[in-house]
Structure formats: structure tokens, C-alpha cells
Amino acid sequence: MSVESPGIVERLVRDDTDRKRFLKLAGSAGAASFGAFVLAACGGSSKSGSTASTSAAATASTPAAPAGGDVGILNYALTLEYLETEFYSKVLAAKLFTGKALTLIKDFGAQEQAHVVALRGAVSKLGGTPVSRPEGKFPIENANQVAQLAYTVENLGAAAYLGQAANIQSPEVLASALAIHSVEARHAATLGTLVKKPILPNGAFAAPADMSTVLAAVKPFLG
Amino acid sequence: MFENRTTSLAGPELRSANCEPLAATCEPWAATSELSAANVELGAIEVHGMTRGSFIVRGALAAGAVYGTSAVAPFVSQALATTSSTAAGSSSDVEILNFALTLEYLETAFYREKAKQVGLSGQAKAYAEQFGEEEAQHVAALTGAIKEMGGTPVKKPAFVFPVSSEKTFLALASVLENTGVGAYNGAAPSLHGKTVLGVAGSIVQVEARHAAAIDLLINKSPTPDGAFDPPLTMQQVLAKAGPLIKS
């Protein structure tokens, strides 16, 4: 939707079987335990009474997460981050970039990898099982084509996180997803300047993308 | 094999880069500990059932302690007015949106009014014009959202921007945009309304894109905090933006 680029959209083929396979992957994780997550996430650093009351208030005001809800979302994000990480890894291996562009591509690849590590940790903390890394396949031809593809992929990633923000139950998971979301946006804008495309493809308000739109868009990159 | 790549890519330098300046970024999954940390710091006046509004006031007061009450007094009055004029229920969302509205007013004034005074050229001028228009749209959207929720939007404050050249203008633009990202990232998890959260998410993504573009223009890293943008507490935001708010 928001992030379509002609090249990607042309290749969109809705395949319900594939989507179901993916969702099964993403949702196979088991029930999220909010209480356990809070203990795991905050146990080391904040044991004061005010923190406890904050957590209690959050729990009381938030509907119980559906089984696999946040874990499913995190595993969905993890799959996208795996693909981004592999993409940047292959781009670097192709040695298409030099200078400042190379530095940026290296940084972005390392940051996507850090997202993978963080998301795997979050899924585990929630009592879920991180999805395994999917096989990716990416057309790697030349620097301009790769930068254009990276721009598309990063815009898609940013839209994917934005599309899930309101579905996340745990404030802790939401805070973490937001911390990643805006970094994807920074990547997208940076690549926009490199390929002379809009740094704000949707103007003043970024558009979200729902899961089926995103999965259809990444389908060509799943091996 | 993949795990090996993990280690080499997310090496010590990345980790250490992520650990500045907020400890929360070292362990992104403890991000709410950071949110809670503000409550811990201000624990002396912790009151059970405190509203977000009183939290805003406390943040403003804490900033006042650092910058002198004259710098933040108007903002404190505004926060107090907001707190007393809104009922319980959805009041905290209104208060958070009013906080965001103040920042958007600030950014709009900066790009539209201050930019003209300074006299920008080239890409800096183009960005200021574009971003000013977008921040103005954020002002309009937040004002509308606050009214829809039955709240009273804060009035546009008067600002003072201590810049006089394109170089210092862009440096402050970087601070403002990056602070905006942290402000939204920090406040969004406290929002109750899903629609409002969606709006905040949509706006913060744009602030992040602005920040990256400005940072690239001044040869800074477009990802100044590495892989995770740290959430900022209202207190931390006020420490940066408060001195620019005159009334």
C-alpha cells in the first residue's frame, strides 16, 4: 500500500498457502506471559514500589494478551529483520559500495542484526520460541539497483512496524518495537537521499502496512 | 554459522555505541524500566494514582530546578492548566498529546519563523520549507485529536531559538528532531487509545526521517543511537526543549 514501489508491486502474487505457512511460523510460539516478561525485563534494575505499582497499573489497564499475540508480532518482525540482515550481508559481500555509502550500508546491516538479536531475546523472555531464519533471495546487480531495493525494503519495514504498533499488548514490547521502528525510518530516509527518492514517501504522516500486505511484498525475497 | 555472523556484526563497538547516553538502550527490552525510572527518581513525591498530568508538571518542575524557574514557569502553568481543566478518563492521553503539540509548535516555529530570520540556502532551505509544512500538519492533527477527545489544545507558546547561522540552525534542527523521536517513543506506550497511538506512531516515523535527513546534511550519523532509538522521559525532553519555550 503505502510502501509500494512499481518493481515490488508487479511481483506481488497473493498466495494464501504461503501466507498461512508464514503465519503458522510466526504464531507457533506459545502463550505470552505478561507477568513473567515484566519480571524478566525489569527485575534487575527497578525493584522499587513505584515500579511495581506502574507495572500493576499497566497490567490492569491492558487487556490480557491473546495467546501468541505479542509473540506472534515479534516473530513476524523477527522474520523481516532476518531478511533485512541477510540482504545487507549479501550486498556487502558483493562489494558494490565504497566511501560513505559503504559505511552506511555496513551500519544498517549491523543494526538489523542487532534487531534480530533483540527480537529473539524478547520472544524468549515472553516464553515463546523465536522463528528460525528464513532463506532469502535477493537480486543483487549493481549499486543503484541495490540501493533502490534497500529503500523499498526499509520503507516496507517501517510500515510493517507501524502497522503492528496498535496490536501490541505489552507496553514493554511496544516501547521496544518503537525503538526499532524509528531506526527503520532513519534507514529508509537515508537511502531515499542516496537514490534521490522522497525521504517522506507519504508526506507528514507515515502510512502503516498490514501483515498480509507486507508478506505479499516480501514473498519474492523468500527462498 | 549464522550465530557467528551475529557476533561479528553486532560487535562490541555497536553495543557500546548503543549504551550512550541512556542505559536503557543497552537492553532495549528493558525500555519500560527507563519509563519507570522517572517515577523512581521522583519517588519522594510519588502519590498512588497520580495522573500523567501531574507527571508532566513534575517534569517541568524538575527542569526548572536545572534551568531556573523563569525558563519553564510558563510551561508549568500550561501543564497545570491542562491538568486541572481535564477530567479523569482519557485525560492522560490528552495531556500526552498536548505535550506533543507543544513540541510540534516549537518545530513549526523553528522551521518557518526562525529559518526566515537566519536566511538559509540550498538543501537546508529546502528541508526547512518542507519540514516546516509537515510539522504544521502535525500541529493541526494533534489539535484536532485533542478536541475530538474533549480536551483543550494548548496555545502556541512563544519560543526563543539561540541560532544565527545556517550551521547553528541545522545543529539545533538535529537536536530538535532527535529529541522529538525520543519524546514520542517515550510517551507512546503510555497512550491508552489505539487510534491515538497510531497517529503518534505515524508522526514519530516522520520525525525520524527528518532527523536522518538533517544529520546526513551535517555529516552526522543518521542513526545517532545505533540500532535502537532511546525513549525519552518528559523530564528529559523538557531539559532539552524547555529553555526554548518562553511563554
Chai-1 contact restraints between the chains, C-beta under 6 A:
chainA,res_idxA,chainB,res_idxB,connection_type,confidence,min_distance_angstrom,max_distance_angstrom,comment,restraint_id
A,A41,B,W29,contact,1.0,0.0,6.0,A-B,restraint_1
A,A41,B,A30,contact,1.0,0.0,6.0,A-B,restraint_2
A,C42,B,S33,contact,1.0,0.0,6.0,A-B,restraint_3
A,S45,B,S33,contact,1.0,0.0,6.0,A-B,restraint_4
A,S46,B,S33,contact,1.0,0.0,6.0,A-B,restraint_5
A,S46,B,S36,contact,1.0,0.0,6.0,A-B,restraint_6
A,S48,B,V40,contact,1.0,0.0,6.0,A-B,restraint_7
A,S50,B,N39,contact,1.0,0.0,6.0,A-B,restraint_8
A,S50,B,V40,contact,1.0,0.0,6.0,A-B,restraint_9
A,S50,B,G43,contact,1.0,0.0,6.0,A-B,restraint_10
A,S50,B,E46,contact,1.0,0.0,6.0,A-B,restraint_11
A,T51,B,S36,contact,1.0,0.0,6.0,A-B,restraint_12
A,T54,B,S36,contact,1.0,0.0,6.0,A-B,restraint_13
A,T54,B,N39,contact,1.0,0.0,6.0,A-B,restraint_14
A,A110,B,L9,contact,1.0,0.0,6.0,A-B,restraint_15
A,A110,B,A10,contact,1.0,0.0,6.0,A-B,restraint_16
A,A110,B,L14,contact,1.0,0.0,6.0,A-B,restraint_17
A,Q111,B,A227,contact,1.0,0.0,6.0,A-B,restraint_18
A,Q113,B,L9,contact,1.0,0.0,6.0,A-B,restraint_19
A,Q113,B,A10,contact,1.0,0.0,6.0,A-B,restraint_20
A,A114,B,A10,contact,1.0,0.0,6.0,A-B,restraint_21
A,A114,B,A227,contact,1.0,0.0,6.0,A-B,restraint_22
A,H115,B,A227,contact,1.0,0.0,6.0,A-B,restraint_23
A,V117,B,A10,contact,1.0,0.0,6.0,A-B,restraint_24
A,A118,B,P28,contact,1.0,0.0,6.0,A-B,restraint_25
A,A122,B,W29,contact,1.0,0.0,6.0,A-B,restraint_26
A,R133,B,F2,contact,1.0,0.0,6.0,A-B,restraint_27
A,A158,B,Q205,contact,1.0,0.0,6.0,A-B,restraint_28
A,L162,B,G201,contact,1.0,0.0,6.0,A-B,restraint_29
A,L162,B,Q205,contact,1.0,0.0,6.0,A-B,restraint_30
A,A165,B,L197,contact,1.0,0.0,6.0,A-B,restraint_31
A,A165,B,G201,contact,1.0,0.0,6.0,A-B,restraint_32
A,A166,B,K194,contact,1.0,0.0,6.0,A-B,restraint_33
A,A166,B,L197,contact,1.0,0.0,6.0,A-B,restraint_34
A,A166,B,G198,contact,1.0,0.0,6.0,A-B,restraint_35
A,P171,B,T32,contact,1.0,0.0,6.0,A-B,restraint_36
A,P171,B,P189,contact,1.0,0.0,6.0,A-B,restraint_37
A,E172,B,T32,contact,1.0,0.0,6.0,A-B,restraint_38
A,L174,B,P189,contact,1.0,0.0,6.0,A-B,restraint_39
A,A175,B,A31,contact,1.0,0.0,6.0,A-B,restraint_40
A,A175,B,T32,contact,1.0,0.0,6.0,A-B,restraint_41
A,A175,B,P189,contact,1.0,0.0,6.0,A-B,restraint_42
A,A175,B,P231,contact,1.0,0.0,6.0,A-B,restraint_43
A,S176,B,P28,contact,1.0,0.0,6.0,A-B,restraint_44
A,S176,B,W29,contact,1.0,0.0,6.0,A-B,restraint_45
A,S176,B,A31,contact,1.0,0.0,6.0,A-B,restraint_46
A,L178,B,N185,contact,1.0,0.0,6.0,A-B,restraint_47
A,L178,B,A188,contact,1.0,0.0,6.0,A-B,restraint_48
A,A179,B,P28,contact,1.0,0.0,6.0,A-B,restraint_49
A,A179,B,F228,contact,1.0,0.0,6.0,A-B,restraint_50
A,A179,B,D229,contact,1.0,0.0,6.0,A-B,restraint_51
A,S182,B,V181,contact,1.0,0.0,6.0,A-B,restraint_52
A,S182,B,V204,contact,1.0,0.0,6.0,A-B,restraint_53
A,S182,B,A208,contact,1.0,0.0,6.0,A-B,restraint_54
A,S182,B,D229,contact,1.0,0.0,6.0,A-B,restraint_55
A,V183,B,T223,contact,1.0,0.0,6.0,A-B,restraint_56
A,V183,B,A227,contact,1.0,0.0,6.0,A-B,restraint_57
A,V183,B,D229,contact,1.0,0.0,6.0,A-B,restraint_58
A,A185,B,Q205,contact,1.0,0.0,6.0,A-B,restraint_59
A,A185,B,A208,contact,1.0,0.0,6.0,A-B,restraint_60
A,A185,B,R209,contact,1.0,0.0,6.0,A-B,restraint_61
A,R186,B,A208,contact,1.0,0.0,6.0,A-B,restraint_62
A,R186,B,A212,contact,1.0,0.0,6.0,A-B,restraint_63
A,R186,B,P222,contact,1.0,0.0,6.0,A-B,restraint_64
A,R186,B,T223,contact,1.0,0.0,6.0,A-B,restraint_65
A,A189,B,R209,contact,1.0,0.0,6.0,A-B,restraint_66
A,A189,B,A212,contact,1.0,0.0,6.0,A-B,restraint_67
A,A189,B,A213,contact,1.0,0.0,6.0,A-B,restraint_68
A,T190,B,A212,contact,1.0,0.0,6.0,A-B,restraint_69
A,T190,B,P222,contact,1.0,0.0,6.0,A-B,restraint_70
A,T193,B,L216,contact,1.0,0.0,6.0,A-B,restraint_71
A,I199,B,R209,contact,1.0,0.0,6.0,A-B,restraint_72
A,I199,B,A213,contact,1.0,0.0,6.0,A-B,restraint_73
A,L200,B,R209,contact,1.0,0.0,6.0,A-B,restraint_74
A,A204,B,E134,contact,1.0,0.0,6.0,A-B,restraint_75
A,A204,B,Q137,contact,1.0,0.0,6.0,A-B,restraint_76
A,A204,B,V206,contact,1.0,0.0,6.0,A-B,restraint_77
A,F205,B,S202,contact,1.0,0.0,6.0,A-B,restraint_78
A,A206,B,S202,contact,1.0,0.0,6.0,A-B,restraint_79
A,A206,B,Q205,contact,1.0,0.0,6.0,A-B,restraint_80
A,A206,B,V206,contact,1.0,0.0,6.0,A-B,restraint_81
